[in-house]
Amino acid sequence: PPQARERGHAERACAMSEGQNFSNVFLGGKDRALGALGELRADSVGIKWKSRTTGKEVKVASSDMRGLSWARVRGGNQLRVHLKGGSSLKFEGLKPADRGPIEELCRGYGQELKALALSSKGLSWGAASVEGAMIKFEVDGLEAFELPLTEVQQATIQQKNEVSLEMHTHDALAPEDEMVTEIRFNMPPAAGGDEEGGEEEGAAFPRAENFLNAVISKADLAISGDAIASLDDVPMAVPRGRYEFEFFAQFFKLHGKAYDFKVMYSSVVGVYVLPKPDNYHVNVAVHLEPPIRQGATFYQFLLMQFPAEESLDLTLTMAEDALKERFDGRLTQQLSGYSHEVVASLITGLTGKPLHTPSPSYKAHGGASALRCAQKSADGYLFMYPKAFIFADKPTTLIAFDQVGSVEFRRVEKEGAGASNNKSFDMVVFKKGGESLQFANIRRNEYQALFRFLQEKKLKIQNIAKASGGLEDFDDMETDEEGKGEEDDLHMRKIKRARERAAAASNKPDDDDSDDDDDDESDEDFKAGTRSTAHTHTHTNSTYTRYTRYTHTTHTHTLTSHIHTSYTHTHTHTHTHTHTH
């Protein structure tokens, strides 16, 4: 009867205005593993979900809804809310009895709750497509799964017809939790199609190249023109190669020849400036947590390398007032200075993360901020910071002092005859979790500054008695070494000049018979058909040098072999043999 119908409409309107609550509802997607159990409330304004544990809220206004669907999934039923931007939200754990009230709410939004059938065959062969902000994979016309494009960190073609998608990692997951980190789509050409041609007519899915381009454009991995700043051809030590950087309001991108990366500013922990002891290069390291991935390789640091004296003038595209408001005055529109300073200031200004410089209280031998050493088979530099060690460049390793349990020095004390003549020593850092890292082949003239730096930072030294004794031994050895330094350097300069002259002589034309030796002697004693050999022997088994010259009619060759250490007394013997043909 009309009265009953009016009463029903009134009851539904009353229910819409008051809203309904649905308990024990999960927020679907990657957040389900993060304790995403909460309560779903739907009313005339829209839908709101709130987590029980974290208090996180997800709100969707009815005006932002593109559609709603209902599906049967693992653990109950799913309400999927399709948004106008192309993405969707999933609420799981609903009971079958909840479908009726939710249908009434959908009518109030001017939407229809559609039934969504999902494929449960478990087949891995189907059709892949990019729809809105989602990647969909269907089997026999039914949806098997979908992935949000916002989670794609990198998209590449690994093989001829294989597209690899790497996903952002989630640092809040527990060790027992699981998440999708990579998925690959193999897209062979259609039967009878031309593999080198374009899209095959009648193919059920796009070719690998077309699919990749669609993912890159929709996942915001492509180069776009609204970047705040961009840098071209930046040399990278980790990952190795040259990359183009684009900086946006919430993330930056790296574009290389083979790989592209997208790094969220929320993943940046800090920025470190690493001046190399050679004074020719300065590295800038960006610490990431979670790290980015390239196949099975994880990169926790981005390591850029700049010439120390290279300058850079950079103008940001955002207005000065907007920069000041958006980044709390950390950036100005015009940045200029050395390249490493400008890039480090840009990244710290955009991310709001700290900039770290080497500790002023540590100076290695020669005044550098780092000492040379080896970690396993990798040669590099160990930098000292106020609160951490950093080894660069491969593998770039950070050890915070608050994670260090103790430090042990090896090969520093007198344990037997000749033990004090060690040219180097080792340092082992034991972390509180049980892990240990060894830095080997540190030159002995670095010991004093390193030992005192560790004492200043109040790091526990296991063999403090032996290490202190080694400090005295190394001081005496450094004094002896400094007395020989000038003599060794002079000899090395002579040897270097001899090698340069030998190389220059070997590159001259055949009709050039001139060749200068160390003593600037003329070549008139060396005539065609003669052979002269000069040997220099240094006794005490410290130095052995041999120069051998062969002179023929029109060709001059100089062969030099050299093994050098320190020396004391030198005796020279010259033998000349002449053969006439």
MOSULLIN-V927800 format. One record per pair of residues at least 24 apart in sequence whose ideal C-beta (glycine too) atoms are under 10 Angstrom apart, sorted by the first residue. I is the first residue (numbers start at 1). J is the second residue. Records with the same first field share a line. If there is no record, write none. Layout:
I->J + J
//
This chain:
11->104
12->101 + 104 + 105 + 107 + 108
13->44 + 108
15->42 + 43 + 44 + 101 + 104 + 105 + 108
16->42 + 43 + 44 + 45 + 104 + 105 + 107 + 108 + 109
17->43 + 44 + 45 + 108
18->43 + 44
19->43 + 44 + 45 + 46 + 47 + 48 + 105
20->98 + 101 + 102 + 104 + 105
21->48
22->47 + 49 + 79 + 91 + 93 + 94 + 95 + 98 + 101 + 102
23->52 + 93 + 95
24->52 + 76 + 93 + 94 + 95
25->49 + 50 + 76 + 78 + 79 + 91 + 92 + 93 + 94 + 95 + 98
26->51 + 75 + 76 + 78 + 90 + 91 + 92 + 93 + 94
27->51 + 56 + 58 + 89 + 90 + 91 + 92 + 93
28->73 + 78 + 79 + 80 + 88 + 89 + 90 + 91 + 92 + 93
29->88 + 89 + 90 + 92 + 146 + 147 + 148 + 151
30->147 + 148 + 151 + 167 + 168 + 170 + 173 + 177 + 179 + 180
31->56 + 58 + 90 + 170 + 172
32->75 + 90 + 92 + 93 + 177 + 179
33->170 + 172 + 173 + 174 + 176 + 177 + 178 + 179
34->170 + 172 + 173 + 174 + 177
35->172 + 174
36->91 + 92
37->93
38->91 + 93
40->79 + 91 + 93 + 94 + 98 + 102
42->79 + 91 + 98 + 101 + 102 + 104 + 105 + 106 + 108 + 109
43->105 + 108
44->105 + 108 + 109
45->109
46->81 + 105 + 109
47->79 + 81 + 89 + 91 + 102 + 105 + 109
49->81 + 89 + 91
58->89 + 91
60->89 + 91
61->109
62->105 + 106 + 108 + 109 + 110 + 111
63->109 + 110
65->89 + 106 + 109 + 110 + 111
66->111 + 132
67->106 + 109 + 111 + 112 + 113 + 114
68->102 + 103 + 105 + 106 + 109 + 111 + 112 + 113 + 114 + 116
69->106 + 111 + 112 + 113 + 114 + 115 + 116 + 117
70->94 + 96 + 98 + 99 + 102 + 103 + 106 + 113 + 114 + 115 + 116
71->114 + 115 + 116 + 117 + 118 + 143
72->96 + 115 + 116 + 117 + 118 + 120
73->116 + 118 + 120
74->120
77->102
78->116 + 118
79->106 + 113
80->113 + 114 + 116 + 146
81->106 + 109 + 111
82->111 + 114 + 132 + 134
83->132 + 133
84->132
85->132 + 133
86->130 + 131 + 132 + 133 + 134 + 148 + 149 + 218
87->132 + 133 + 134 + 146 + 148 + 149 + 150
88->132 + 133 + 134 + 146 + 148
90->146
116->142 + 143
117->141 + 142 + 143
118->142 + 143 + 144 + 145
119->143 + 144 + 145
120->144
124->185 + 186
125->186
126->185 + 204 + 205
127->203 + 204 + 205 + 206
128->163 + 183 + 185 + 186 + 187 + 204 + 205 + 206 + 211 + 214 + 215
129->204 + 205 + 206 + 211 + 214
130->206 + 210 + 211 + 213 + 214 + 215 + 217 + 218 + 219
131->214 + 218
132->218
133->218 + 219 + 220
134->218
135->165 + 183 + 185 + 211 + 214 + 215 + 218 + 219
137->183 + 185 + 205
138->204 + 205
145->180 + 183
147->180 + 183 + 215
148->219
149->214 + 215 + 216 + 217 + 218 + 219 + 220 + 221
150->218 + 219 + 220
151->179 + 180 + 219
152->183 + 215 + 216 + 218 + 219 + 220 + 221 + 262
153->181 + 182 + 219 + 221 + 260 + 261 + 262 + 263 + 264 + 267 + 292 + 293
154->182 + 216 + 219 + 221 + 254 + 259 + 260 + 261 + 262 + 292 + 293 + 294 + 295
155->211 + 212 + 213 + 214 + 215 + 216 + 219 + 221 + 222 + 259 + 260 + 262
156->184 + 212 + 216 + 221 + 258 + 259 + 260 + 294 + 295
157->187 + 208 + 209 + 211 + 212 + 258
158->184 + 186 + 208 + 295
159->184 + 186 + 208
160->186 + 187 + 188 + 189 + 195 + 208
161->185 + 186 + 187 + 188 + 189 + 195 + 207 + 208 + 209
162->186 + 187 + 188 + 208
163->187 + 206 + 207 + 208 + 209 + 210 + 211 + 212 + 215
164->212 + 295
165->211 + 212 + 215 + 219
166->259 + 261 + 262 + 292 + 293 + 294 + 295
167->293
168->262 + 263 + 264 + 267 + 290 + 292 + 293
169->267 + 289 + 290 + 291 + 292 + 293 + 298
170->290
171->266 + 267 + 288 + 289 + 290 + 291
172->290
173->290
181->293
182->293 + 295 + 296
185->211 + 212 + 215
187->211 + 212
216->260
219->260 + 262
220->248 + 251 + 253 + 262
221->253 + 255 + 260 + 261 + 262
222->246 + 253 + 255 + 260
223->253 + 255 + 260
224->248 + 253
225->317
226->317 + 318
227->252 + 253 + 316 + 317 + 318
228->252 + 316 + 317 + 318 + 322 + 323 + 326 + 327 + 331 + 346 + 350
229->314 + 315 + 316 + 317 + 318 + 331 + 335 + 342 + 343 + 346 + 350
230->255 + 314 + 317
231->304 + 312 + 314 + 339 + 342 + 343 + 346
234->284 + 302 + 304 + 305 + 306 + 339 + 343
235->281 + 303 + 304 + 305 + 306 + 307
236->283 + 299 + 302 + 303 + 304 + 305
237->281 + 283 + 285 + 301 + 302 + 303 + 304 + 305 + 392 + 393 + 394 + 396
238->283 + 285 + 286 + 297 + 299 + 300 + 301 + 302 + 303 + 304 + 305 + 392 + 393 + 394 + 395 + 396
239->292 + 294 + 297 + 299 + 301 + 302 + 303
240->303 + 393 + 394
243->302 + 304
245->302 + 304 + 343 + 346 + 347
247->316 + 317 + 346 + 347 + 349 + 350 + 351
248->350
249->318 + 322 + 326 + 327 + 350
250->350 + 351
251->350 + 351
252->286 + 302 + 346 + 347 + 350 + 351
254->292 + 302
256->294
258->294
259->292 + 294 + 295
261->288 + 292 + 293 + 294 + 299 + 302
262->292
263->288 + 291 + 292 + 299 + 302 + 347 + 351
264->288 + 290 + 351
265->347 + 350 + 351 + 352 + 353
266->351 + 353
267->291 + 292 + 351 + 353
268->302 + 347 + 348 + 350 + 351 + 352 + 353
269->300 + 301 + 351 + 353 + 354 + 398
270->347 + 348 + 351 + 353 + 354 + 355 + 356 + 388 + 398
271->302 + 343 + 344 + 345 + 346 + 347 + 348 + 351 + 353 + 354 + 355 + 356 + 357
272->301 + 303 + 344 + 354 + 355 + 356 + 357 + 358 + 383 + 385 + 388 + 390 + 392 + 396 + 398
273->340 + 341 + 343 + 344 + 355 + 356 + 357 + 358 + 369 + 383 + 385
274->303 + 304 + 305 + 340 + 356 + 357 + 358 + 369 + 370 + 381 + 383 + 385 + 390 + 392 + 393 + 396
275->308 + 340 + 357 + 358 + 368 + 369 + 370 + 381 + 383
276->305 + 308 + 368 + 369 + 370 + 372 + 380 + 381 + 383 + 392 + 393
277->364 + 365 + 366 + 367 + 368 + 369 + 370 + 371 + 372 + 381 + 383
278->308 + 368 + 381
279->308 + 309 + 366 + 367 + 368
280->307 + 308 + 309
281->305 + 306 + 307 + 308 + 309 + 310 + 340
282->306 + 307 + 308 + 309 + 310 + 338 + 339 + 340 + 341 + 343 + 344
283->340 + 381 + 383 + 390 + 392 + 393 + 396
284->339 + 340 + 341 + 342 + 343 + 344 + 347 + 355
285->344 + 356 + 383 + 390 + 392 + 393 + 396 + 398
286->343 + 344 + 347 + 348 + 351 + 353
287->353 + 356 + 388 + 390 + 396 + 398
299->395 + 396
300->395 + 396 + 397 + 398
301->390 + 392 + 393 + 394 + 395 + 396 + 397 + 398
302->347 + 396
303->392 + 393 + 394 + 396
304->339 + 340 + 343 + 344 + 347
305->340 + 392 + 393
306->338 + 339 + 340 + 341 + 342 + 343 + 344
307->338 + 339 + 340
308->338 + 339 + 340
309->338 + 339
310->338 + 339 + 340 + 342
311->336 + 337 + 338 + 339 + 341 + 342
312->336 + 337 + 338 + 339 + 340 + 341 + 342 + 343 + 346
313->337 + 339 + 342
314->339 + 342 + 343 + 345 + 346
316->346 + 349 + 350
323->349 + 350
326->350
327->351 + 352
328->352
356->383 + 385 + 386 + 387 + 388 + 390 + 398
357->383 + 385 + 386
358->383 + 384 + 385 + 386 + 390
359->383 + 384 + 385 + 386 + 387 + 388 + 453 + 456 + 457
360->384 + 386
361->386 + 449 + 452 + 453 + 456 + 457
362->386 + 449 + 450 + 452 + 453 + 454 + 456 + 457
363->449 + 453
364->442 + 443 + 445 + 446 + 449 + 450 + 453
365->443 + 444 + 445 + 446 + 447 + 448 + 449 + 450 + 478
366->445 + 446
368->446
370->446
371->427 + 439 + 442 + 443 + 445 + 446 + 447 + 449 + 450
372->424 + 439 + 441 + 442 + 443 + 446
373->424 + 425 + 426 + 427 + 438 + 439 + 440 + 441 + 442 + 443 + 446 + 450
374->424 + 426 + 438 + 439 + 440 + 441 + 442
375->437 + 438 + 439 + 440
376->437 + 438 + 439 + 440
377->440
379->440 + 441
380->439
382->427 + 429 + 439 + 442 + 446 + 450
384->449 + 450 + 453 + 454 + 457
386->457
387->457
388->457
389->427 + 429 + 437 + 439 + 457 + 459
391->429 + 437 + 439
397->429 + 437 + 439
399->429 + 431 + 435 + 437 + 439
400->431
401->429 + 454 + 457 + 458 + 459
402->432
403->429 + 431 + 432 + 433 + 435
404->429 + 430 + 431 + 432 + 437 + 454 + 457 + 459 + 460
405->429 + 430 + 431 + 432 + 433 + 434 + 435 + 436 + 459 + 460 + 462
406->430 + 431 + 432 + 436 + 459 + 460 + 461 + 462 + 463 + 464
407->450 + 451 + 454 + 457 + 459 + 460 + 461 + 462 + 463 + 464 + 467
408->436 + 438 + 460 + 461 + 462 + 463 + 464 + 466 + 467
409->442 + 447 + 450 + 451 + 454 + 461 + 462 + 463 + 464 + 466 + 467 + 468 + 470 + 471
410->438 + 440 + 463 + 466 + 467 + 470
411->440 + 441 + 442 + 444 + 470
412->442 + 444 + 447 + 451 + 463 + 466 + 467 + 468 + 469 + 470 + 471 + 473 + 474
413->463 + 465 + 466 + 467 + 468 + 469 + 470 + 471 + 472 + 473 + 474
414->466 + 469 + 470 + 472 + 473
415->466
419->470 + 473
420->444 + 470 + 473 + 474 + 476 + 477
421->473 + 477
422->470 + 473 + 474 + 477
423->477 + 481
425->450 + 467 + 470 + 474
427->451 + 454 + 461 + 467
428->462
429->454 + 459
430->460 + 462
443->478 + 481
444->470 + 473 + 474 + 475 + 477 + 478 + 481
445->474 + 475 + 477 + 478 + 481 + 482
446->474 + 478
447->471 + 473 + 474 + 475 + 477 + 478
448->472 + 474 + 475 + 478
480->566
481->566
484->566 + 567 + 568
485->566
487->566 + 567 + 568
488->564 + 565 + 566 + 567
491->543 + 545 + 564 + 565 + 566 + 567 + 570
492->562 + 564
494->518 + 545
495->543 + 545 + 560 + 562 + 564
496->562
498->545 + 547 + 558 + 560 + 562
499->558 + 560 + 562
501->558 + 560
502->547 + 549 + 557 + 558 + 559 + 560
503->558 + 560
504->558
505->549 + 556 + 557 + 558
506->556 + 557 + 558 + 559
508->555 + 556
509->554
510->554 + 555 + 556
511->554 + 555
512->554 + 555 + 556
513->551 + 552 + 553 + 554 + 555 + 556
514->556
515->549 + 551 + 556 + 557 + 558
516->558
517->547 + 549 + 558
518->547
523->549 + 551 + 556
525->551 + 576 + 578
526->550 + 551 + 552 + 556 + 576
527->551 + 553 + 578 + 580
528->552 + 553 + 554 + 580 + 581
529->553 + 578 + 579 + 580 + 581
530->576 + 577 + 578 + 579 + 580
531->576 + 577 + 578 + 579
532->574 + 575 + 576 + 577 + 578
533->574 + 575 + 576 + 577
534->572 + 573 + 574 + 575 + 576
535->572 + 573 + 574 + 575
536->570 + 571 + 572 + 573 + 574
537->570 + 571 + 572 + 573
538->564 + 565 + 567 + 568 + 569 + 570 + 571 + 572
539->567 + 568 + 569 + 570 + 571
540->566 + 567 + 568 + 569 + 570
541->565 + 567
542->566 + 567 + 568 + 569 + 570
543->567 + 568 + 569 + 570
545->570
//
